[in-house]
Amino acid sequence: MAELSPTEIAPGVHVATAEKYTTTTTIVAGADGGCLLVDPAVSVADLAALAGWLSDRGLRPVAGWSTHPHWDHLLWSRALGAAPRYATPPAVAVAAREQAGLISAVEDGAPGHDLTLFARVQPLLGHEIDWPGPRALVYAHDAHAPGHGAVFLPDSGVLIAGDMCSDVEIPLLDLDAPDPFGGYREGLRVLASVPGVHTVVPGHGHVGDDAEFRRRVTADLGYLDAVQAGGDVDDPRLTEEWLRTEHARHRARAAAARRGGRGE
Ligand SMILES: [Zn+2]
């Protein structure tokens, strides 16, 4: 059984962190034992531990949210129940269109999941998750992935940022987008404009306070500036090999853009 010890980061808001990729799962307690589950992840054992933790506390998912259509944010298990699971309409469209690739990614990255439950998200109409609990507002943009939907809990000031605002990963651009750098900047602008953020929960990494949230937005803009300028980039998050690989792809795209083409 995987270790799982969710931390209560605000009243009724718990964050569990899986070992793989420092992936977070957010649990928001609502009325009558119901809870909103955001991006449950990542291994089969992690999800089993999560389901056990929830049932030990008398919590049962009544709604799910996938922040974006990448495999590690589209997981579910039978033990988590049959709650409706939502994502933004563009994210749902991508999850459907890219289903085959997503399934092979989940089989590589976290084998053994019940694939009949994988990526079973429906489009959320509107910008607020309709569920019996604290208000949960969706802030959508196209940085990192199409239809990336952060969830903001105005009562507690918690911003569940998905794969943005990480302290352990550089900004990861959507290189399939026509303007990955512009799209990422727009995503950061959307998040920075959310009023009343007290706490940020990145999809991978560590929870931060409001000052840390601002610091990460500034660091991410600095990263984009440096890559687009084409000089040396000295970002402390450039640690692991796969991040260096993504970084090299960003640099190649920026170089191509400077030459006036799309590159790759
Ligand atoms: Zn992602």
Boltz pocket constraint, residues with backbone or C-beta under 6 A from the ligand:
constraints:
  - pocket:
      binder: B
      contacts: [[A, 68], [A, 70], [A, 144], [A, 145], [A, 163]]
      max_distance: 6.0
